[in-house]
């Protein structure tokens, strides 16, 4: 079990579980670096039943695959040897990059974005300098989490990494330049949705917009 399942890079997560074959031995927390390559990032001693608790101060970002492994040889080098390896099922952890976000909209409504979308007061999206149009980007701020597509290029000034559309900023409760967590997701491109503030009497499409505080790593 990984708790919490999403953190900002530099924050800690706690991995707990059971590996009976490792009872009384050292266990290694590993992150998948390639299809058949794992990197050890932390370690701990398993109890007499194989139960373990491993804290990890996250040092990398992304949608990470984790496992806890142990070798009968009980050495760091031997833990990569398939012949003597015992490991837990793979777990998931989403680690966000800490970035600065701004928002834009007034003065640009009615124009088309660099991705060909009409910029409106309701469109939910984000501008990024390099990510392909439609890339799903999860942004977390003050307990709220929003998954939205790249719809434009920018920001063009300052130290900001992301430029939220006004509707995206409103949905996240952002009114000024702030620090947020950012995670570019893999998977199919998203199309932008519309957001209408409560009390406006209008209803927007929210099929690709998620605001249930705390992002959850994909299961795939």
MDAnalysis code that builds the backbone (N, CA, C; Angstrom):
import MDAnalysis as mda
import numpy as np

u = mda.Universe.empty(660, n_residues=220, atom_resindex=np.repeat(np.arange(220), 3), trajectory=True)
u.add_TopologyAttr("name", ["N", "CA", "C"] * 220)
u.add_TopologyAttr("resid", np.arange(1, 221))
u.add_TopologyAttr("resname", ["UNK", "UNK", "UNK", "UNK", "UNK", "UNK", "UNK", "UNK", "UNK", "UNK", "UNK", "UNK", "UNK", "UNK", "UNK", "UNK", "UNK", "UNK", "UNK", "UNK", "UNK", "UNK", "UNK", "UNK", "UNK", "UNK", "UNK", "UNK", "UNK", "UNK", "UNK", "UNK", "UNK", "UNK", "UNK", "UNK", "UNK", "UNK", "UNK", "UNK", "UNK", "UNK", "UNK", "UNK", "UNK", "UNK", "UNK", "UNK", "UNK", "UNK", "UNK", "UNK", "UNK", "UNK", "UNK", "UNK", "UNK", "UNK", "UNK", "UNK", "UNK", "UNK", "UNK", "UNK", "UNK", "UNK", "UNK", "UNK", "UNK", "UNK", "UNK", "UNK", "UNK", "UNK", "UNK", "UNK", "UNK", "UNK", "UNK", "UNK", "UNK", "UNK", "UNK", "UNK", "UNK", "UNK", "UNK", "UNK", "UNK", "UNK", "UNK", "UNK", "UNK", "UNK", "UNK", "UNK", "UNK", "UNK", "UNK", "UNK", "UNK", "UNK", "UNK", "UNK", "UNK", "UNK", "UNK", "UNK", "UNK", "UNK", "UNK", "UNK", "UNK", "UNK", "UNK", "UNK", "UNK", "UNK", "UNK", "UNK", "UNK", "UNK", "UNK", "UNK", "UNK", "UNK", "UNK", "UNK", "UNK", "UNK", "UNK", "UNK", "UNK", "UNK", "UNK", "UNK", "UNK", "UNK", "UNK", "UNK", "UNK", "UNK", "UNK", "UNK", "UNK", "UNK", "UNK", "UNK", "UNK", "UNK", "UNK", "UNK", "UNK", "UNK", "UNK", "UNK", "UNK", "UNK", "UNK", "UNK", "UNK", "UNK", "UNK", "UNK", "UNK", "UNK", "UNK", "UNK", "UNK", "UNK", "UNK", "UNK", "UNK", "UNK", "UNK", "UNK", "UNK", "UNK", "UNK", "UNK", "UNK", "UNK", "UNK", "UNK", "UNK", "UNK", "UNK", "UNK", "UNK", "UNK", "UNK", "UNK", "UNK", "UNK", "UNK", "UNK", "UNK", "UNK", "UNK", "UNK", "UNK", "UNK", "UNK", "UNK", "UNK", "UNK", "UNK", "UNK", "UNK", "UNK", "UNK", "UNK", "UNK", "UNK", "UNK", "UNK", "UNK", "UNK", "UNK", "UNK"])
u.atoms.positions = np.array([
    [0.837, -1.188, 0.000],
    [0.000, 0.000, 0.000],
    [0.880, 1.249, 0.000],
    [0.534, 2.201, -0.848],
    [1.266, 3.455, -0.936],
    [0.339, 4.569, -0.462],
    [0.743, 5.286, 0.576],
    [-0.109, 6.344, 1.115],
    [0.762, 7.524, 1.568],
    [0.440, 8.728, 1.061],
    [-0.587, 8.979, 0.058],
    [-0.149, 8.498, -1.324],
    [-1.136, 8.330, -2.220],
    [-0.861, 7.822, -3.565],
    [-0.456, 8.924, -4.519],
    [-0.500, 10.175, -4.063],
    [-0.014, 11.286, -4.882],
    [0.628, 12.310, -3.970],
    [1.803, 12.805, -4.380],
    [2.558, 13.776, -3.589],
    [3.245, 14.757, -4.533],
    [3.705, 15.877, -3.977],
    [4.578, 16.788, -4.691],
    [6.015, 16.306, -4.506],
    [6.815, 16.355, -5.576],
    [8.213, 15.934, -5.462],
    [8.893, 16.640, -4.299],
    [9.581, 15.840, -3.455],
    [10.205, 16.369, -2.250],
    [9.411, 16.059, -1.002],
    [8.155, 15.616, -1.174],
    [7.352, 15.180, -0.039],
    [7.533, 13.676, 0.161],
    [7.099, 13.180, 1.320],
    [7.281, 11.768, 1.651],
    [6.018, 10.966, 1.404],
    [6.225, 9.710, 1.066],
    [5.133, 8.747, 1.013],
    [5.554, 7.535, 1.828],
    [4.591, 6.731, 2.232],
    [4.863, 5.570, 3.081],
    [4.364, 4.315, 2.369],
    [5.261, 3.353, 2.200],
    [4.925, 2.090, 1.540],
    [4.889, 0.999, 2.596],
    [3.754, 0.338, 2.729],
    [3.585, -0.721, 3.729],
    [3.068, -1.983, 3.062],
    [3.299, -3.118, 3.683],
    [2.793, -4.359, 3.132],
    [3.413, -5.567, 3.801],
    [3.341, -6.686, 3.081],
    [3.793, -7.959, 3.621],
    [4.534, -8.730, 2.537],
    [5.695, -9.227, 2.861],
    [6.480, -10.078, 1.968],
    [7.022, -11.237, 2.800],
    [6.214, -12.303, 2.980],
    [6.590, -13.390, 3.896],
    [7.972, -13.981, 3.634],
    [8.368, -14.057, 2.363],
    [9.672, -14.642, 2.039],
    [10.818, -13.793, 2.557],
    [10.523, -12.534, 2.916],
    [11.571, -11.632, 3.389],
    [11.594, -11.498, 4.903],
    [10.887, -12.370, 5.617],
    [10.805, -12.267, 7.074],
    [12.187, -12.150, 7.705],
    [12.386, -11.063, 8.474],
    [13.647, -10.860, 9.163],
    [14.781, -10.370, 8.287],
    [14.498, -10.075, 7.015],
    [15.544, -9.632, 6.102],
    [15.348, -8.171, 5.700],
    [16.333, -7.649, 4.973],
    [16.225, -6.305, 4.409],
    [15.337, -6.338, 3.177],
    [14.458, -5.366, 3.065],
    [13.627, -5.224, 1.873],
    [13.961, -3.897, 1.207],
    [13.786, -3.852, -0.110],
    [14.191, -2.697, -0.903],
    [12.986, -2.126, -1.638],
    [12.775, -0.828, -1.495],
    [11.757, -0.147, -2.281],
    [12.392, 0.228, -3.614],
    [11.754, -0.210, -4.707],
    [12.310, 0.007, -6.028],
    [11.319, 0.722, -6.940],
    [11.853, 1.545, -7.838],
    [11.073, 2.263, -8.845],
    [11.452, 1.715, -10.210],
    [10.436, 1.454, -11.041],
    [10.729, 0.938, -12.381],
    [11.368, 2.033, -13.225],
    [12.555, 1.728, -13.768],
    [13.274, 2.683, -14.610],
    [13.137, 2.342, -16.086],
    [12.835, 1.085, -16.396],
    [12.659, 0.584, -17.758],
    [11.843, -0.705, -17.622],
    [11.350, -1.268, -18.748],
    [10.497, -2.463, -18.645],
    [11.038, -3.578, -17.758],
    [12.355, -3.805, -17.771],
    [12.928, -4.881, -16.956],
    [14.047, -4.364, -16.051],
    [13.980, -3.082, -15.705],
    [15.021, -2.502, -14.867],
    [14.390, -1.744, -13.712],
    [14.848, -2.056, -12.495],
    [14.327, -1.412, -11.290],
    [15.474, -0.730, -10.554],
    [15.188, 0.436, -9.994],
    [16.180, 1.190, -9.234],
    [15.779, 1.232, -7.768],
    [16.687, 0.897, -6.876],
    [16.415, 0.921, -5.444],
    [16.502, 2.356, -4.931],
    [15.453, 2.790, -4.191],
    [15.421, 4.170, -3.686],
    [15.364, 4.243, -2.161],
    [15.032, 3.140, -1.508],
    [14.960, 3.132, -0.042],
    [14.963, 1.690, 0.438],
    [15.204, 1.514, 1.727],
    [15.217, 0.160, 2.281],
    [14.762, 0.184, 3.729],
    [14.450, -1.013, 4.244],
    [14.044, -1.170, 5.640],
    [14.190, -2.639, 6.002],
    [13.977, -2.958, 7.268],
    [14.017, -4.344, 7.722],
    [12.596, -4.857, 7.896],
    [12.314, -6.015, 7.332],
    [11.006, -6.640, 7.498],
    [10.933, -7.308, 8.863],
    [9.720, -7.387, 9.408],
    [9.528, -8.044, 10.686],
    [9.562, -9.552, 10.556],
    [9.281, -10.226, 11.645],
    [9.358, -11.690, 11.654],
    [8.285, -12.336, 10.804],
    [7.219, -11.588, 10.476],
    [6.174, -12.113, 9.598],
    [6.347, -11.655, 8.155],
    [7.336, -10.793, 7.920],
    [7.538, -10.242, 6.586],
    [6.880, -8.885, 6.392],
    [6.249, -8.349, 7.451],
    [5.613, -7.038, 7.356],
    [6.690, -5.953, 7.275],
    [6.427, -4.923, 6.477],
    [7.410, -3.851, 6.312],
    [6.723, -2.489, 6.240],
    [7.476, -1.473, 6.608],
    [7.070, -0.074, 6.467],
    [8.286, 0.690, 5.966],
    [8.153, 1.295, 4.778],
    [9.287, 1.994, 4.174],
    [8.880, 3.425, 3.834],
    [9.449, 4.426, 4.522],
    [9.213, 5.812, 4.127],
    [10.145, 6.185, 2.976],
    [9.625, 7.002, 2.047],
    [10.464, 7.461, 0.939],
    [10.243, 8.943, 0.707],
    [11.304, 9.711, 0.788],
    [11.275, 11.127, 0.450],
    [11.461, 11.218, -1.063],
    [10.383, 11.478, -1.791],
    [10.399, 11.381, -3.246],
    [11.422, 12.327, -3.876],
    [12.163, 11.800, -4.832],
    [13.232, 12.564, -5.472],
    [13.071, 12.627, -6.982],
    [12.001, 12.054, -7.496],
    [11.743, 12.088, -8.931],
    [10.244, 12.243, -9.139],
    [9.858, 12.731, -10.302],
    [8.441, 12.954, -10.564],
    [7.963, 12.037, -11.691],
    [6.648, 11.918, -11.819],
    [6.066, 11.104, -12.872],
    [5.055, 10.119, -12.328],
    [4.534, 9.298, -13.229],
    [3.624, 8.215, -12.850],
    [4.488, 6.985, -12.595],
    [4.818, 6.748, -11.339],
    [5.825, 5.765, -10.981],
    [5.222, 4.415, -10.645],
    [5.913, 3.362, -11.095],
    [5.591, 1.995, -10.697],
    [6.563, 1.591, -9.597],
    [6.034, 1.080, -8.469],
    [6.857, 0.721, -7.320],
    [6.683, -0.752, -6.981],
    [7.705, -1.325, -6.402],
    [7.604, -2.648, -5.807],
    [8.546, -2.707, -4.623],
    [8.317, -3.678, -3.751],
    [9.229, -3.955, -2.640],
    [9.796, -5.343, -2.882],
    [11.113, -5.453, -2.835],
    [11.778, -6.704, -3.175],
    [12.781, -7.081, -2.106],
    [13.146, -8.371, -2.105],
    [14.159, -8.866, -1.185],
    [14.883, -10.024, -1.837],
    [16.140, -10.180, -1.481],
    [16.941, -11.276, -1.998],
    [17.350, -12.181, -0.852],
    [17.408, -13.474, -1.112],
    [17.852, -14.394, -0.072],
    [19.310, -14.128, 0.289],
    [20.026, -13.427, -0.595],
    [21.417, -13.094, -0.298],
    [21.529, -11.826, 0.533],
    [20.419, -11.097, 0.638],
    [20.322, -9.934, 1.524],
    [21.383, -8.875, 1.254],
    [21.675, -8.627, -0.015],
    [22.582, -7.537, -0.367],
    [21.923, -6.653, -1.401],
    [22.325, -5.399, -1.450],
    [21.741, -4.450, -2.396],
    [21.983, -4.902, -3.833],
    [23.180, -5.404, -4.129],
    [23.497, -5.824, -5.484],
    [22.668, -7.035, -5.896],
    [22.475, -7.970, -4.959],
    [21.802, -9.216, -5.300],
    [20.309, -9.049, -5.512],
    [19.755, -7.913, -5.071],
    [18.318, -7.753, -5.168],
    [17.835, -7.698, -6.610],
    [18.744, -7.477, -7.573],
    [18.361, -7.452, -8.977],
    [18.450, -8.836, -9.625],
    [18.959, -9.815, -8.895],
    [19.104, -11.158, -9.449],
    [17.756, -11.869, -9.473],
    [17.269, -12.199, -10.648],
    [15.937, -12.808, -10.780],
    [15.859, -14.152, -10.069],
    [16.971, -14.905, -10.052],
    [16.937, -16.252, -9.500],
    [16.667, -16.268, -8.005],
    [17.008, -15.183, -7.291],
    [16.863, -15.195, -5.838],
    [15.939, -14.095, -5.340],
    [15.113, -13.543, -6.241],
    [14.327, -12.376, -5.908],
    [12.897, -12.726, -5.520],
    [12.443, -12.076, -4.470],
    [11.039, -12.138, -4.080],
    [10.524, -10.712, -4.056],
    [9.351, -10.454, -4.668],
    [8.868, -9.079, -4.779],
    [7.350, -9.024, -4.645],
    [6.872, -7.874, -4.209],
    [5.430, -7.636, -4.088],
    [4.854, -7.302, -5.467],
    [3.528, -7.333, -5.597],
    [2.911, -6.810, -6.818],
    [3.262, -5.334, -6.983],
    [3.186, -4.857, -8.212],
    [3.547, -3.471, -8.513],
    [2.475, -2.510, -7.995],
    [2.920, -1.452, -7.312],
    [2.033, -0.389, -6.865],
    [2.277, 0.875, -7.671],
    [1.410, 1.878, -7.500],
    [1.499, 3.111, -8.284],
    [1.603, 4.332, -7.380],
    [2.373, 5.313, -7.847],
    [2.518, 6.567, -7.127],
    [2.621, 7.704, -8.140],
    [1.801, 8.730, -7.970],
    [1.876, 9.920, -8.810],
    [2.668, 10.987, -8.060],
    [3.780, 11.423, -8.659],
    [4.621, 12.443, -8.045],
    [4.603, 13.681, -8.941],
    [4.067, 14.793, -8.407],
    [3.906, 16.022, -9.160],
    [5.157, 16.893, -9.084],
    [5.441, 17.592, -10.177],
    [6.494, 18.607, -10.159],
    [5.949, 19.877, -9.530],
    [6.715, 20.526, -8.641],
    [6.294, 21.827, -8.118],
    [6.608, 22.912, -9.153],
    [5.584, 23.621, -9.635],
    [5.781, 24.645, -10.658],
    [4.961, 25.883, -10.308],
    [5.197, 26.961, -11.042],
    [4.440, 28.196, -10.889],
    [3.409, 28.276, -12.011],
    [2.179, 28.642, -11.658],
    [1.107, 28.761, -12.639],
    [0.502, 30.157, -12.615],
    [0.195, 30.674, -13.790],
    [-0.546, 31.919, -13.948],
    [-1.864, 31.586, -14.642],
    [-2.689, 32.590, -14.925],
    [-3.905, 32.357, -15.696],
    [-4.123, 33.520, -16.652],
    [-4.908, 33.252, -17.709],
    [-5.129, 34.270, -18.728],
    [-6.531, 34.124, -19.317],
    [-6.927, 35.096, -20.111],
    [-8.240, 35.057, -20.752],
    [-8.732, 36.422, -21.173],
    [-8.974, 37.340, -20.221],
    [-9.493, 38.655, -20.581],
    [-8.614, 39.336, -21.636],
    [-9.251, 39.827, -22.692],
    [-8.520, 40.445, -23.783],
    [-8.210, 39.494, -24.911],
    [-8.371, 38.171, -24.659],
    [-8.077, 37.168, -25.682],
    [-9.314, 36.366, -26.096],
    [-10.439, 36.553, -25.420],
    [-11.644, 35.794, -25.756],
    [-12.037, 36.052, -27.206],
    [-12.406, 34.972, -27.899],
    [-12.769, 35.067, -29.307],
    [-11.627, 34.725, -30.233],
    [-10.396, 34.789, -29.724],
    [-9.243, 34.386, -30.525],
    [-9.121, 32.861, -30.545],
    [-8.317, 32.359, -31.456],
    [-8.024, 30.932, -31.491],
    [-6.663, 30.666, -30.843],
    [-6.591, 29.590, -30.100],
    [-5.342, 29.215, -29.442],
    [-4.387, 28.588, -30.445],
    [-3.170, 28.343, -30.003],
    [-2.170, 27.705, -30.857],
    [-2.572, 26.287, -31.242],
    [-3.508, 25.707, -30.498],
    [-3.984, 24.357, -30.804],
    [-5.285, 24.381, -31.605],
    [-5.734, 25.573, -31.984],
    [-6.912, 25.677, -32.841],
    [-8.238, 25.759, -32.120],
    [-8.217, 25.910, -30.803],
    [-9.453, 26.021, -30.037],
    [-9.885, 27.481, -29.939],
    [-11.179, 27.712, -29.927],
    [-11.696, 29.056, -29.692],
    [-11.606, 29.347, -28.202],
    [-10.935, 30.426, -27.834],
    [-10.784, 30.766, -26.429],
    [-12.044, 31.475, -25.940],
    [-12.698, 30.873, -24.955],
    [-13.903, 31.443, -24.366],
    [-13.704, 31.571, -22.866],
    [-14.684, 32.193, -22.210],
    [-14.630, 32.298, -20.754],
    [-14.804, 30.947, -20.084],
    [-15.393, 29.974, -20.795],
    [-15.733, 28.689, -20.179],
    [-14.737, 27.564, -20.475],
    [-13.884, 27.723, -21.463],
    [-13.032, 26.607, -21.866],
    [-12.018, 26.269, -20.768],
    [-11.915, 24.986, -20.473],
    [-10.999, 24.493, -19.441],
    [-9.778, 23.889, -20.132],
    [-8.639, 24.526, -19.965],
    [-7.412, 24.042, -20.585],
    [-6.211, 24.741, -19.995],
    [-5.051, 24.454, -20.568],
    [-3.818, 25.031, -20.056],
    [-2.866, 25.294, -21.210],
    [-2.074, 26.340, -21.084],
    [-1.017, 26.631, -22.047],
    [0.310, 26.147, -21.488],
    [1.081, 25.475, -22.340],
    [2.404, 24.969, -21.965],
    [3.332, 25.236, -23.141],
    [4.615, 25.420, -22.857],
    [5.552, 25.799, -23.917],
    [5.883, 24.648, -24.861],
    [5.861, 23.416, -24.383],
    [6.384, 22.312, -25.191],
    [5.470, 21.098, -25.322],
    [4.588, 20.837, -24.378],
    [3.769, 19.628, -24.428],
    [2.844, 19.655, -25.640],
    [2.653, 18.522, -26.316],
    [1.774, 18.481, -27.492],
    [0.335, 18.864, -27.136],
    [-0.357, 19.436, -28.105],
    [-1.764, 19.787, -27.910],
    [-2.553, 18.547, -27.504],
    [-3.430, 18.716, -26.531],
    [-4.259, 17.607, -26.063],
    [-3.651, 16.779, -24.961],
    [-2.352, 17.000, -24.642],
    [-1.717, 16.236, -23.564],
    [-2.482, 16.424, -22.263],
    [-2.881, 15.333, -21.593],
    [-3.558, 15.483, -20.300],
    [-2.561, 15.952, -19.237],
    [-2.887, 17.029, -18.564],
    [-2.051, 17.561, -17.495],
    [-2.885, 17.641, -16.226],
    [-2.400, 17.023, -15.168],
    [-3.084, 17.116, -13.884],
    [-2.427, 18.212, -13.057],
    [-3.258, 19.127, -12.566],
    [-2.793, 20.237, -11.739],
    [-3.449, 20.116, -10.371],
    [-2.656, 20.210, -9.320],
    [-3.199, 20.143, -7.966],
    [-2.860, 21.423, -7.218],
    [-3.868, 21.954, -6.519],
    [-3.684, 23.210, -5.785],
    [-4.658, 23.279, -4.618],
    [-4.131, 23.484, -3.441],
    [-4.943, 23.728, -2.248],
    [-6.041, 22.672, -2.069],
    [-5.677, 21.406, -2.247],
    [-6.621, 20.320, -2.035],
    [-7.525, 20.024, -3.213],
    [-7.414, 20.777, -4.298],
    [-8.217, 20.526, -5.490],
    [-7.316, 19.984, -6.600],
    [-7.873, 19.092, -7.407],
    [-7.110, 18.502, -8.497],
    [-7.931, 18.551, -9.774],
    [-7.282, 18.957, -10.857],
    [-7.959, 19.122, -12.136],
    [-7.119, 18.490, -13.232],
    [-7.726, 17.618, -14.032],
    [-7.052, 17.046, -15.189],
    [-7.609, 17.719, -16.435],
    [-6.748, 18.352, -17.216],
    [-7.192, 19.180, -18.330],
    [-6.203, 19.083, -19.478],
    [-6.609, 19.447, -20.696],
    [-5.723, 19.296, -21.843],
    [-4.899, 20.546, -22.128],
    [-3.770, 20.353, -22.776],
    [-3.007, 21.478, -23.315],
    [-3.775, 22.020, -24.515],
    [-4.084, 23.322, -24.487],
    [-4.859, 23.933, -25.571],
    [-4.133, 25.112, -26.209],
    [-2.962, 25.489, -25.680],
    [-2.315, 26.702, -26.160],
    [-0.831, 26.667, -25.829],
    [-0.088, 27.626, -26.344],
    [1.325, 27.795, -26.031],
    [1.491, 28.962, -25.061],
    [2.459, 28.852, -24.182],
    [2.707, 29.874, -23.178],
    [3.091, 29.176, -21.883],
    [3.274, 29.927, -20.808],
    [3.308, 31.396, -20.735],
    [4.581, 31.954, -21.372],
    [4.552, 33.243, -21.706],
    [5.646, 33.856, -22.445],
    [6.490, 34.810, -21.607],
    [6.175, 34.949, -20.349],
    [6.978, 35.831, -19.505],
    [7.021, 35.293, -18.082],
    [8.022, 35.750, -17.335],
    [8.118, 35.358, -15.944],
    [8.626, 33.944, -15.761],
    [8.543, 33.461, -14.531],
    [9.074, 32.145, -14.186],
    [8.015, 31.065, -14.218],
    [6.812, 31.389, -14.704],
    [5.713, 30.419, -14.694],
    [5.949, 29.305, -15.709],
    [5.473, 28.109, -15.384],
    [5.543, 26.955, -16.274],
    [4.226, 26.742, -17.000],
    [3.110, 27.031, -16.332],
    [1.777, 26.809, -16.888],
    [0.985, 28.102, -16.901],
    [0.096, 28.233, -17.887],
    [-0.830, 29.352, -17.970],
    [-2.233, 28.759, -18.108],
    [-3.012, 28.806, -17.044],
    [-4.351, 28.221, -17.033],
    [-5.347, 29.142, -17.724],
    [-6.326, 28.562, -18.397],
    [-7.421, 29.396, -18.876],
    [-8.186, 29.912, -17.664],
    [-8.937, 30.976, -17.867],
    [-9.632, 31.581, -16.729],
    [-10.610, 30.614, -16.083],
    [-11.280, 29.775, -16.891],
    [-12.226, 28.812, -16.324],
    [-11.509, 27.752, -15.504],
    [-10.336, 27.306, -15.977],
    [-9.563, 26.320, -15.219],
    [-9.104, 26.918, -13.898],
    [-8.642, 28.167, -13.939],
    [-8.209, 28.834, -12.710],
    [-9.373, 28.980, -11.740],
    [-10.541, 29.333, -12.259],
    [-11.704, 29.504, -11.398],
    [-12.115, 28.187, -10.768],
    [-12.046, 27.114, -11.541],
    [-12.424, 25.799, -11.016],
    [-11.481, 25.340, -9.912],
    [-10.211, 25.753, -9.999],
    [-9.227, 25.386, -8.983],
    [-9.167, 26.387, -7.832],
    [-9.874, 27.495, -7.953],
    [-9.844, 28.507, -6.907],
    [-8.616, 29.385, -6.961],
    [-8.022, 29.551, -8.153],
    [-6.813, 30.351, -8.323],
    [-7.183, 31.732, -8.840],
    [-6.658, 32.780, -8.191],
    [-6.946, 34.151, -8.606],
    [-5.680, 34.948, -8.905],
    [-4.511, 34.344, -8.679],
    [-3.252, 35.044, -8.883],
    [-2.170, 34.026, -9.220],
    [-0.952, 34.489, -9.416],
    [0.159, 33.585, -9.665],
    [0.445, 32.766, -8.410],
    [0.492, 31.433, -8.554],
    [0.625, 30.556, -7.388],
    [1.536, 29.375, -7.704],
    [1.966, 28.699, -6.655],
    [2.689, 27.435, -6.786],
    [1.679, 26.302, -6.855],
    [1.849, 25.404, -7.831],
    [0.955, 24.261, -7.980],
    [1.789, 23.005, -8.207],
    [1.124, 21.860, -8.170],
    [1.744, 20.609, -8.569],
    [1.294, 20.267, -9.980],
    [2.208, 19.796, -10.818],
    [1.904, 19.492, -12.220],
    [2.390, 18.092, -12.567],
    [1.562, 17.360, -13.292],
    [1.952, 16.031, -13.773],
    [1.388, 15.828, -15.166],
    [2.263, 15.736, -16.175],
    [1.842, 15.442, -17.539],
    [1.574, 13.944, -17.635],
    [0.374, 13.587, -18.070],
    [-0.041, 12.191, -18.107],
    [0.214, 11.563, -19.474],
    [0.348, 10.258, -19.466],
    [0.385, 9.498, -20.704],
    [-1.052, 9.141, -21.092],
    [-1.231, 8.699, -22.312],
    [-2.562, 8.294, -22.728],
    [-3.085, 9.152, -23.863],
    [-4.322, 8.878, -24.289],
    [-4.889, 9.604, -25.429],
    [-5.077, 11.081, -25.132],
    [-5.066, 11.871, -26.202],
    [-5.259, 13.312, -26.066],
    [-6.657, 13.602, -25.545],
    [-6.771, 14.673, -24.770],
    [-8.060, 15.112, -24.251],
    [-8.586, 16.270, -25.091],
    [-9.898, 16.366, -25.158],
    [-10.515, 17.547, -25.743],
    [-10.965, 18.433, -24.593],
    [-10.928, 19.751, -24.755],
    [-11.295, 20.638, -23.647],
    [-12.776, 20.571, -23.316],
    [-13.091, 20.839, -22.064],
    [-14.467, 20.899, -21.604],
    [-14.784, 22.328, -21.191],
    [-16.032, 22.574, -20.855],
    [-16.458, 23.892, -20.394],
    [-16.782, 23.845, -18.907],
    [-16.530, 24.951, -18.227],
    [-16.850, 25.060, -16.809],
    [-17.701, 26.302, -16.590],
    [-18.785, 26.101, -15.866],
    [-19.660, 27.207, -15.493],
    [-19.733, 27.247, -13.973],
    [-19.439, 28.382, -13.404],
    [-19.443, 28.512, -11.949],
    [-20.834, 28.243, -11.401],
    [-20.927, 27.644, -10.206],
    [-22.238, 27.415, -9.575],
    [-23.014, 28.720, -9.466],
    [-24.311, 28.623, -9.735],
    [-25.170, 29.795, -9.621],
    [-25.340, 30.564, -10.909],
    [-24.659, 30.112, -11.988],
    [-24.791, 30.829, -13.256],
    [-26.011, 30.374, -14.047],
    [-26.580, 29.240, -13.625],
    [-27.751, 28.737, -14.334],
    [-27.410, 27.953, -15.572],
    [-26.119, 27.746, -15.827],
    [-25.692, 26.981, -16.990],
    [-24.965, 25.725, -16.540],
    [-24.920, 24.734, -17.433],
    [-24.259, 23.473, -17.115],
    [-23.202, 23.192, -18.162],
    [-21.993, 22.881, -17.718],
    [-20.908, 22.586, -18.642],
    [-20.655, 21.096, -18.736],
    [-19.972, 20.699, -19.785],
    [-19.555, 19.315, -19.948],
    [-18.313, 19.088, -19.107],
    [-18.312, 18.034, -18.311],
    [-17.174, 17.817, -17.418],
    [-16.584, 16.419, -17.547],
    [-16.709, 15.824, -18.742],
    [-16.238, 14.452, -18.909],
    [-14.760, 14.267, -18.675],
    [-13.920, 15.263, -18.965],
    [-12.483, 15.112, -18.775],
    [-11.964, 16.000, -17.660],
    [-12.859, 16.549, -16.881],
    [-12.456, 17.429, -15.792],
    [-12.670, 16.731, -14.459],
    [-11.625, 16.605, -13.670],
    [-11.711, 15.910, -12.391],
    [-11.278, 16.844, -11.281],
    [-12.138, 17.042, -10.290],
    [-11.789, 17.950, -9.196],
    [-11.938, 17.300, -7.826],
    [-12.013, 15.994, -7.768],
    [-12.150, 15.319, -6.484],
    [-10.788, 15.279, -5.813],
    [-10.500, 16.267, -4.983],
    [-9.182, 16.530, -4.397],
    [-8.262, 15.341, -4.245],
    [-7.076, 15.433, -4.769],
    [-6.090, 14.383, -4.671],
    [-6.079, 13.499, -5.892],
    [-5.077, 13.630, -6.739],
    [-5.011, 12.809, -7.942],
    [-4.670, 11.366, -7.592],
    [-5.177, 10.442, -8.370],
    [-4.874, 9.035, -8.178],
    [-4.091, 8.530, -9.379],
    [-3.017, 7.824, -9.121],
    [-2.212, 7.322, -10.223],
    [-3.021, 6.365, -11.071],
    [-2.793, 6.341, -12.404],
    [-3.510, 5.412, -13.286],
    [-3.265, 3.973, -12.898],
    [-4.188, 3.096, -13.224],
    [-4.061, 1.688, -12.872],
    [-3.417, 0.870, -13.975],
    [-3.210, 1.485, -15.149],
    [-2.655, 0.749, -16.263],
    [-1.151, 0.563, -16.169],
])
